[in-house]
Amino acid sequence: MNEIIIFPSKLVAGDEVRIIAPSRSMAIVSENLREIADQRFTQLGLKVSFGKHTEEIDDFRSSSIMSRVEDLHSAFCDTHVKAIFTVIGGFNANQLLRYIDWELIKHNPKIFCGYSDITVLNNALLAKSGLVSYSGPHYSTFGQEKYFDYTLDYFKKCLFSDDPFEIRPSETWSDDLWFKDQSNRDIVKNDGYLVINNGEATGVIIGGNICTLSLLQGTEYFPALESSVIFIEDDDESTPHDFDRILQSLIHQPTFDGVKGVVIGRFQNASKLTDDLLIKIVKSKKELNKLPIIAHVDFGHTDPKITFPIGGEVSVSATVEKVKIIIKRH
């Protein structure tokens, strides 16, 4: 892993941000979502530009490796661009890794933000160039018409300021197909965090979508786990069995004994991963017994979602008196 950690400059009003599609194509995003997303960026005082190849689409609802890499390199090279946001997730961002100029990125650091399939890029950026990037909303996520305040608040806390901030539970959450019907939303009261193991820890944040992170295992793109706090979540295609074995695979990594704590994002309803099953999975693994573990945190494939730094510093505290997650450096 690259030993030099680079924190990119924060955003200010007037900055240009570039939208690229390193996974699925922008062609699958509706005009209505685009209009809402563009308006939200404008309200933040940001000027939006788009990669040359974002609208290309192939049989895999993506585009060629060369098109996606060209847009990535172009965004990092352009001195007018201060941040890069991904259109949406998908399944094939790991195709790009052997073609990325990591030195180019190291010498042109800037904000890079996305989640889900973008997890491979978030963690590879840290491992290969030392750049801290951000697990947070896609461009398409900004197309939510309602119940977006929490997501927007943490986006601003992380990307417009250097100040430490505490991650507090949202008041409500949703796991609905909001992009298909913006008017009728299924909103659920949030019962707060689930503490599985008590304890306190401070460390470097590694992780994101766990099944995507697992694609990096055994490669040069997998970041070191020493002195880390793992943030993990999974989507609606993950069953309890899937999560159990992928978590076990992560534990088998040579440097896992350097992990200081685990923070787990909220699971989607379709995964059927109940609190009882999640606790049983965690408790079955001796390597996790002494680590503080907090679940039901607002990140992953439900909404709303926080923005957090891959490569940044977090402190977690899970005791009888308090449960706190504080992003210290981002």
Stockholm file with secondary structure:
# STOCKHOLM 1.0

chainA/1-330         MNEIIIFPSKLVAGDEVRIIAPSRSMAIVSENLREIADQRFTQLGLKVSFGKHTEEIDDFRSSSIMSRVEDLHSAFCDTHVKAIFTVIGGFNANQLLRYIDWELIKHNPKIFCGYSDITVLNNALLAKSGLVSYSGPHYSTFGQEKYFDYTLDYFKKCLFSDDPFEIRPSETWSDDLWFKDQSNRDIVKNDGYLVINNGEATGVIIGGNICTLSLLQGTEYFPALESSVIFIEDDDESTPHDFDRILQSLIHQPTFDGVKGVVIGRFQNASKLTDDLLIKIVKSKKELNKLPIIAHVDFGHTDPKITFPIGGEVSVSATVEKVKIIIKRH
#=GR chainA/1-330 SS CCSCCBCCCCCCTTCEEEEECSSSCGGGSCHHHHHHHHHHHHHTTCEEEECTTTTCCCTTSSCCHHHHHHHHHHHHHCTTEEEEEESCCCSCGGGGGGGCCHHHHHTSCCEEEECGGGHHHHHHHHHHHCBCEEECCCTGGGGCCSSCHHHHHHHHHHHSCCSCEECCCCSEEECSCTTTCSSSCCEEECCCCEEEECEEEEEEEEEEEHHHHGGGTTSTTSCCCTTEEEEEECCTTCCHHHHHHHHHHHHTSTTGGGEEEEEEECCCGGGCCCHHHHHHHHHTCGGGTTSCEEEEESCSSSBSCCCEEETCEEEEEECSSCEEEEEEEC
#=GC SS_cons         CCSCCBCCCCCCTTCEEEEECSSSCGGGSCHHHHHHHHHHHHHTTCEEEECTTTTCCCTTSSCCHHHHHHHHHHHHHCTTEEEEEESCCCSCGGGGGGGCCHHHHHTSCCEEEECGGGHHHHHHHHHHHCBCEEECCCTGGGGCCSSCHHHHHHHHHHHSCCSCEECCCCSEEECSCTTTCSSSCCEEECCCCEEEECEEEEEEEEEEEHHHHGGGTTSTTSCCCTTEEEEEECCTTCCHHHHHHHHHHHHTSTTGGGEEEEEEECCCGGGCCCHHHHHHHHHTCGGGTTSCEEEEESCSSSBSCCCEEETCEEEEEECSSCEEEEEEEC
//
